[in-house]
Amino acid sequence: MSTMSAYLSALGKEKRSVNTGMLAGNGTIRASVKGYASGKLSKEELHQVWKAVEEALSAGALGISLGIAYAPEFEYDRDGLVEALQPLKGTDIPITTHIRNEGDGILLALQEVISEDGIIVEKYRDRKLLERYLESVALKYDMTLAELSLLLA
């Protein structure tokens, strides 16, 4: 299916025994605009991404899923990702993310998605869940949660 609306329409015609909900894939949206070409989005491409995000949400997507560890989303730098997600700023629309690195580069990966000046930090409504995750990262690096928070600030 080429749009979220077409997919959800087709899904609605199927008999299902469970409730379903969809997230719009940010990588799918980027690929529909720029393919798998490298580089930043042009202004025109950015506007196409915004339009696709808004259309997916209007069609019934429950939020946006990020896979910034995977192609083509790994082409985003932090600023480009925040810019691409501007239609979500100030909303309660959920964003889920696969961070870029869960190994030795986890601290940089967390900075990218949790930095206070970015749009993504607003999406962590369950602060206790986020804190539990950060506590496990701090433990891995033999530091306190407060010390880790200073590194991420």
WOWO-V154863 format. One record per run of one state. SS is the DSSP state (A for helix, B for strand, O for the rest). FROM is the first residue (numbers start at 1). LEN is the number of residues. If there is no record, write none. Layout:
# WOWO-V154863
ss=SS from=FROM len=LEN
ss=SS from=FROM len=LEN
This chain:
# WOWO-V154863
ss=O from=1 len=3
ss=A from=4 len=9
ss=O from=13 len=11
ss=B from=24 len=2
ss=A from=26 len=9
ss=O from=35 len=8
ss=A from=43 len=17
ss=O from=60 len=3
ss=B from=63 len=5
ss=O from=68 len=5
ss=A from=73 len=3
ss=O from=76 len=2
ss=A from=78 len=7
ss=O from=85 len=1
ss=A from=86 len=3
ss=O from=89 len=5
ss=B from=94 len=5
ss=O from=99 len=7
ss=A from=106 len=9
ss=O from=115 len=5
ss=A from=120 len=4
ss=O from=124 len=3
ss=A from=127 len=14
ss=O from=141 len=4
ss=A from=145 len=8
ss=O from=153 len=1
